[in-house]
């Protein structure tokens, strides 16, 4: 079993839709959770960062962490074609040398 | 703008011919990381420097080495590239992980390596 599981997609939605992207993880020691957006042939760009459980909102993006279920989500409201990219979840624990553990990424396609 | 820069963006080398990839940063971050990312896979950490301290991942092949001559620059050396080393190589930086904001890593655009 991988430490972080993420559905690879692709997920295709119409412009304006609400998108839900998810990751599950197995290691309860993870404390820090991140979402990265990666456009084709580019490096990952940090979108959201949360610590422990709860919600965090930034513009059209909302990150949720449910540590009891070992489940994190990224919601994108009013999705735009420019949101089309691969979304990688990543998480970290001080117990594991502060190394980021990534999911394999979900490909999102927003159609105009 | 403060940033992480990688050169070259595309590198072609021959099987067994040494190659060096370069990363520089203007963020003045303590930590610099090298990741390998193959198509449709998660980035895989190879090693990182916390200031001058080198930290190798246990499963990183000996074929991969790194140098950090100063705060701003870090190099990835592949001594004898094999076909399986063709990938995107990503450099990332962060503040010291024991410092505020130290959990956030900022990535460069990557170098795509082709091995012929």
Interface residues (C-beta under 8 A of the other chain):
Chain A: X4 X8 X32 X34 X36 X41 X42 X43 X44 X45 X46 X49 X51 X88 X92 X94 X97 X98 X99 X100 X102 X103 X104 X105
Chain B: X4 X6 X40 X41 X42 X43 X45 X55 X57 X88 X90 X92 X97 X102 X103 X104 X105 X106 X107 X108 X109 X110 X112
